[in-house]
Amino acid sequence: MDESTDINDTAQLLLFIRGVDENFSITEELACMRSLKGTTTGSDIFHEFLEGLSTLKVPITSICSITTDGAQSMTGTKSGFVGIFNQEYPENNVVFLHCVIHQDALCKSALDMKPVLDVVVKLVNAIRSRGLTHRQFREFLDSMQSEYSDLLYYSKVRWLSAGRVFERVWQLKDEIVSFFQEKQWSVECEMLEDTAWLSDFAFFTDLLCHLNKLNVKMQGKNQFIDDIWGHIRSFKLQLVLFADQLAKNDLSHFPRLNSIAPVMKDKLRSYEDSLRRLRGEFERRFQDFSAIEKDLDVFSMPFNVDCETVKPDLQLELIELQCNTQLKQLFLNVPKLEFYKSLSKSSFPNLISHAQKVTAMFASSYICEQVFSTMKLRKSCIRNRLTDEHLTSLLRISASQFEPDYEKILEMQSQFHSSHSPS
């Protein structure tokens, strides 16, 4: 679930539900859209959440996890949605997760990028904010037969923006210097000729490219939570590797930084510290996923987990599973869902139920973000009188996985309007 405001400043709360049946068939649909006309406190969101579930006749006991963004009204432990939910339903073992993509983006706060970011944004704005200068720069790039035709604007709210802007400016840094020198704007480009600043710029560009690759891996539909958590775990290990290599003056995974070697030792130490702080931030922000890591391991690699470390209701079934060589071979040769679908419901009821719960979990609110983008297009400044009911219908159609049976719809029509064209 996630909340965003439309063109009329109405807060729209989207609830998506992913359901998994006994045959491991997955249904993922927009459950409802609730409009919050007044305040958007945790109690308001909780009330609309209950109203939305009541229209669908979905019992609270069917919910195994709820994924939200990191807003205080959602995650607050007292007056936020999560806190109120736990007060009202203390016996429900619902897992609350904070969207991994939001968390990943917030982890950048551990990096002291402001001195570099401010200069990069200033360079971009110096060129793109003035129409004539912008046109001249594009013509200059064309005359230089540059690979790129323009610079990119930085947008703080876009996940990949910083990395893409840094990478583009790095690729065009020589052209930018030549362009400014041609216009006798030496002050604007002096930082691009400063070795110390250029070293910082190269390091952060390399690091942001690594972060963007991680972010892209976590985007998209039909991704299970164990796969996404695997990407996070992998990146945390990569950060350890990067820091250890920088301590040894090994710049293998930082090609831009390596291109301006030799880098001063104090700079390398500061970069190493930045990487270790970033890893610490990942550990801190992803504690909710770390808490269910064992459950995810049981689902993704049941033959490798230590049976003594899992929940008691799964232990005996796991032992029986791990001792069955035929099932072990099957697990290696078929997709996970096909494997769990093939298990005997009488021999492994708890394992099957566990797999269904993990499959139903959302790791991110990516699907909500996609629909919010659709909402901005559908309810725009020229369609701002669109009612909430019609907006809900439009969003449901755009997000649905169901295909309309047009032939059956036509058969159900009792009469048709004849053509108004002249005979």
C-alpha positions in Angstrom: 0.0 0.0 0.0 1.1 3.5 -0.7 -0.3 7.0 -0.8 0.2 10.0 -3.2 -1.7 13.2 -4.0 -3.3 13.8 -7.4 -3.6 17.1 -9.4 -6.4 18.3 -7.0 -4.3 17.6 -3.9 -6.5 14.7 -3.0 -4.5 12.0 -1.2 -5.2 8.7 -3.0 -4.4 5.5 -1.1 -3.7 2.4 -3.3 -4.0 -1.1 -1.9 -2.6 -4.0 -4.0 -3.2 -7.6 -3.0 -1.2 -10.6 -4.1 -3.0 -13.9 -3.4 -1.6 -17.4 -3.7 -4.0 -20.4 -3.9 -3.3 -24.1 -3.2 -2.0 -24.6 -6.7 0.4 -21.7 -6.4 -1.5 -19.7 -8.9 -0.8 -16.0 -8.2 -3.3 -13.2 -8.5 -1.9 -9.7 -8.2 -4.5 -6.9 -8.6 -5.4 -3.4 -7.5 -7.7 -4.2 -4.6 -9.0 -0.7 -4.2 -8.3 3.0 -4.2 -9.4 5.1 -1.2 -9.5 8.9 -1.4 -8.5 10.9 1.7 -10.1 14.3 1.5 -8.9 15.6 4.8 -5.9 14.6 6.9 -3.6 11.7 6.1 -2.7 10.5 9.6 -2.0 6.9 10.6 -5.6 6.6 11.9 -7.0 8.0 8.7 -5.0 5.5 6.6 -6.0 2.6 9.0 -9.7 3.5 8.7 -9.5 3.6 4.9 -7.6 0.3 4.9 -10.3 -1.4 6.8 -13.0 0.1 4.6 -11.2 -1.1 1.5 -10.8 -4.7 2.9 -14.5 -4.8 3.9 -15.6 -4.0 0.3 -13.6 -7.0 -0.8 -14.7 -9.2 2.1 -11.0 -10.0 2.8 -10.5 -11.2 6.4 -7.6 -9.7 8.4 -6.4 -13.2 9.2 -5.7 -13.9 5.5 -3.0 -11.2 5.4 0.6 -12.4 6.0 2.5 -9.2 5.3 2.0 -5.5 4.5 4.6 -3.5 2.6 4.5 0.3 2.8 6.7 3.3 2.1 8.7 4.9 4.9 6.3 7.8 5.7 5.8 8.4 9.5 2.1 8.1 9.0 2.6 4.5 7.7 5.5 3.2 9.9 5.0 5.0 13.2 5.0 2.5 16.0 2.4 4.5 18.1 0.2 6.7 16.0 1.3 5.4 12.6 -0.6 2.8 10.6 1.7 0.0 11.7 1.3 0.9 15.4 -2.5 1.2 15.2 -2.7 -2.1 13.4 -0.6 -3.9 16.1 -2.8 -2.3 18.8 -6.0 -3.5 17.2 -4.8 -6.9 16.1 -2.1 -7.9 18.6 -2.4 -11.6 17.9 -2.0 -11.3 14.1 1.5 -12.4 13.0 1.6 -9.9 10.1 5.1 -9.0 8.8 5.5 -5.3 8.1 8.1 -4.3 5.5 9.5 -1.0 4.3 9.8 -0.9 0.4 13.3 -2.0 -0.5 13.6 0.5 -3.3 12.8 3.4 -1.0 15.3 2.1 1.5 18.0 1.7 -1.1 17.5 5.3 -2.2 17.6 6.6 1.4 20.8 4.7 2.1 22.6 7.4 0.0 22.2 9.8 2.9 25.2 8.0 4.5 27.4 9.5 1.7 28.7 13.0 2.0 28.1 13.9 -1.7 26.8 17.4 -1.3 30.1 19.2 -2.2 30.2 17.2 -5.4 26.5 17.2 -6.1 26.2 20.9 -5.8 28.9 21.5 -8.4 27.5 19.0 -10.8 24.0 20.5 -10.5 25.5 24.0 -11.0 27.3 22.9 -14.1 24.2 21.4 -15.6 22.0 24.4 -14.7 24.6 26.8 -16.2 24.1 25.1 -19.5 20.5 24.0 -19.5 18.8 26.9 -17.7 19.4 29.4 -20.5 17.9 28.6 -23.9 20.6 30.1 -26.1 23.4 28.5 -24.1 21.7 25.1 -24.2 21.2 25.2 -28.0 24.9 26.3 -28.5 26.0 23.4 -26.2 24.1 20.9 -28.2 25.4 22.2 -31.5 28.9 22.1 -29.9 28.5 18.4 -29.0 27.2 17.6 -32.5 30.3 19.3 -34.0 32.5 17.3 -31.7 30.7 14.1 -32.8 30.1 13.3 -29.2 28.4 10.1 -28.2 25.8 12.0 -26.2 23.7 14.9 -27.4 22.8 16.6 -24.1 23.2 16.8 -20.3 20.5 15.5 -18.0 18.7 17.4 -15.3 18.9 16.2 -11.7 15.7 15.3 -9.9 15.9 14.4 -6.2 12.7 12.3 -6.2 13.8 10.0 -9.0 15.7 6.9 -7.8 18.3 6.7 -10.6 18.7 10.5 -11.3 21.9 11.2 -9.3 23.8 8.3 -10.8 22.7 9.1 -14.4 23.5 12.8 -14.1 26.9 12.1 -12.6 27.7 9.5 -15.3 26.6 11.8 -18.1 28.6 14.8 -16.8 31.7 12.5 -16.4 31.3 11.3 -20.0 31.1 14.9 -21.2 33.5 16.6 -18.8 36.1 17.3 -21.5 33.5 18.8 -23.9 32.1 20.9 -21.0 35.6 22.3 -20.3 36.2 23.1 -24.0 32.8 24.7 -24.3 33.3 26.9 -21.3 36.8 27.9 -22.4 35.4 28.8 -25.8 32.9 31.1 -24.1 35.6 32.3 -21.7 33.7 31.0 -18.7 36.7 29.7 -16.8 35.1 30.1 -13.4 32.3 27.7 -14.1 34.6 24.8 -15.1 37.5 25.3 -12.7 36.4 22.3 -10.5 36.6 20.0 -13.5 40.3 20.8 -13.7 40.8 20.4 -9.9 42.4 16.9 -9.3 41.1 16.6 -5.7 37.5 17.4 -6.6 37.7 15.3 -9.8 38.9 12.3 -7.7 35.8 12.7 -5.5 33.6 13.1 -8.5 35.0 9.9 -10.1 34.5 7.9 -6.9 30.9 8.9 -6.4 30.1 8.4 -10.1 31.5 4.8 -9.9 29.6 4.1 -6.6 26.3 5.6 -7.8 26.6 3.4 -10.9 26.8 0.3 -8.7 23.8 1.6 -6.7 21.8 2.2 -9.8 22.5 -1.4 -11.0 21.1 -2.7 -7.7 18.1 -0.4 -8.0 17.2 -1.6 -11.5 17.5 -5.3 -10.4 14.8 -4.7 -7.8 12.4 -3.0 -10.1 9.8 -4.7 -12.3 6.9 -7.1 -11.8 6.8 -10.8 -10.9 9.8 -10.6 -8.6 9.6 -12.7 -5.4 10.9 -11.3 -2.1 13.7 -13.9 -1.7 15.2 -12.9 -5.1 15.1 -9.2 -4.2 16.6 -9.9 -0.7 19.3 -11.8 -2.5 20.3 -8.7 -4.5 20.5 -6.7 -1.2 22.7 -9.3 0.5 24.9 -9.5 -2.6 25.4 -5.7 -2.6 26.3 -5.6 1.1 29.0 -8.2 0.4 30.2 -6.1 -2.6 30.6 -3.1 -0.4 32.8 -5.1 2.0 34.9 -6.2 -1.0 35.1 -2.6 -2.4 36.3 -1.2 1.0 38.9 -4.0 1.5 40.2 -3.5 -2.0 40.5 0.3 -1.6 42.5 -0.3 1.5 45.0 -2.2 -0.7 44.9 0.5 -3.4 43.0 -1.9 -5.7 40.6 0.2 -7.9 39.4 -2.7 -10.0 35.7 -1.9 -9.5 36.1 1.9 -9.7 37.2 2.4 -13.4 36.7 6.2 -13.4 38.6 6.7 -10.2 41.3 4.4 -11.6 41.6 6.6 -14.7 42.9 9.5 -12.6 45.4 7.5 -10.5 47.5 7.9 -8.5 44.9 8.8 -5.9 46.2 10.2 -2.6 46.2 7.9 0.3 44.1 10.2 2.5 41.5 10.2 -0.3 41.4 6.4 -0.5 40.9 6.2 3.3 38.0 8.6 3.1 36.5 6.6 0.3 37.0 3.4 2.3 35.2 5.0 5.2 32.3 6.1 2.9 31.8 2.5 1.8 31.8 1.1 5.3 29.3 3.8 6.4 27.1 2.9 3.4 27.2 -0.8 4.4 26.3 0.2 8.0 23.4 2.2 6.6 22.2 -0.9 4.6 22.4 -3.0 7.8 20.4 -0.4 9.8 17.7 0.3 7.2 17.0 -3.4 6.2 16.5 -4.8 9.7 12.9 -5.7 8.8 14.2 -8.0 6.1 17.0 -9.3 8.2 14.4 -10.4 10.8 12.7 -12.7 8.2 15.9 -13.9 6.5 15.6 -17.4 7.9 12.1 -17.7 6.6 13.2 -16.6 3.2 16.1 -19.1 3.3 13.7 -21.9 4.1 11.7 -21.0 0.9 14.6 -20.4 -1.4 17.0 -23.2 -0.3 15.2 -25.7 1.9 17.8 -28.4 1.5 20.6 -26.2 2.9 19.1 -24.7 6.0 19.9 -26.0 9.5 16.7 -27.6 10.7 17.4 -26.6 14.4 17.3 -22.9 13.5 13.9 -22.8 11.9 10.4 -22.7 13.4 9.4 -25.9 15.3 6.4 -26.5 13.0 8.8 -26.7 10.0 11.6 -28.8 11.5 10.2 -32.4 11.1 9.0 -31.7 7.5 12.4 -30.1 6.6 14.2 -33.2 7.9 12.0 -35.5 5.8 12.4 -33.2 2.8 16.2 -33.1 3.1 16.5 -36.8 3.3 14.5 -37.4 0.1 16.9 -37.6 -2.8 14.2 -37.5 -5.5 12.7 -34.3 -4.2 16.2 -32.8 -4.0 16.8 -33.6 -7.6 13.4 -32.2 -8.5 14.2 -28.9 -6.7 17.3 -28.5 -8.8 15.5 -29.0 -12.1 12.2 -27.1 -11.8 11.1 -23.6 -10.8 10.5 -23.1 -7.1 6.7 -22.7 -7.4 6.5 -25.9 -9.5 8.5 -27.7 -6.8 6.2 -26.6 -4.0 3.2 -27.3 -6.1 4.4 -30.9 -6.5 4.9 -31.6 -2.8 2.4 -33.9 -1.0 -0.1 -31.8 0.9 -0.4 -34.6 3.5 3.4 -34.9 4.1 4.4 -31.2 3.9 1.4 -29.1 4.8 3.4 -26.5 6.9 6.2 -26.2 4.3 3.6 -25.6 1.6 1.8 -23.0 3.7 5.1 -21.3 4.4 5.9 -21.2 0.7 2.5 -19.6 -0.1 3.1 -16.9 2.5 6.6 -16.0 1.2 5.3 -16.0 -2.4 2.5 -13.6 -1.4 4.9 -11.0 0.2 5.6 -7.7 -1.6 9.2 -6.6 -1.2 8.6 -3.1 -2.6 5.8 -0.7 -3.5 7.0 -0.6 -7.1 3.7 -1.6 -8.5 2.0 1.4 -6.6 4.6 3.8 -8.0 3.8 2.6 -11.5 0.1 3.2 -11.0 0.8 6.6 -9.5 2.6 7.5 -12.8 -0.6 6.4 -14.6 -2.7 8.5 -12.3 -0.6 11.6 -13.1 -1.4 11.0 -16.8 -5.0 10.1 -16.4 -6.0 12.9 -14.0 -4.0 15.8 -15.3 -4.5 19.6 -15.4 -6.8 19.2 -18.4 -8.8 16.4 -16.8 -8.8 17.5 -13.2 -12.6 17.1 -12.8 -12.3 13.3 -13.2 -14.2 11.7 -10.3 -12.6 9.3 -7.8 -14.9 6.5 -9.0 -13.9 7.0 -12.6 -10.2 7.3 -11.7 -10.4 4.1 -9.8 -11.8 2.3 -12.8 -9.1 3.7 -15.1 -6.4 2.6 -12.7 -7.9 -0.8 -12.2 -8.0 -1.4 -15.9 -4.4 -0.2 -16.4 -3.0 -2.3 -13.6 -5.1 -5.5 -14.1 -3.5 -8.7 -15.4 -6.9 -10.0 -16.6 -7.6 -9.9 -20.3 -11.1 -8.9 -21.3 -13.2 -11.4 -23.3 -14.4 -9.0 -25.9 -16.4 -11.6 -27.8 -18.4 -12.5 -24.7 -19.0 -8.9 -23.9 -20.4 -8.3 -27.3 -22.6 -11.3 -27.1 -24.1 -9.9 -23.8 -25.2 -6.7 -25.5 -28.9 -6.8 -26.4 -28.7 -4.0 -29.0 -26.2 -1.7 -30.7 -26.4 1.8 -31.9 -26.6 2.0 -35.7 -24.1 4.0 -37.6 -24.9 7.7 -38.0 -23.0 7.9 -41.3 -25.1 8.8 -44.3 -26.3 5.9 -46.4 
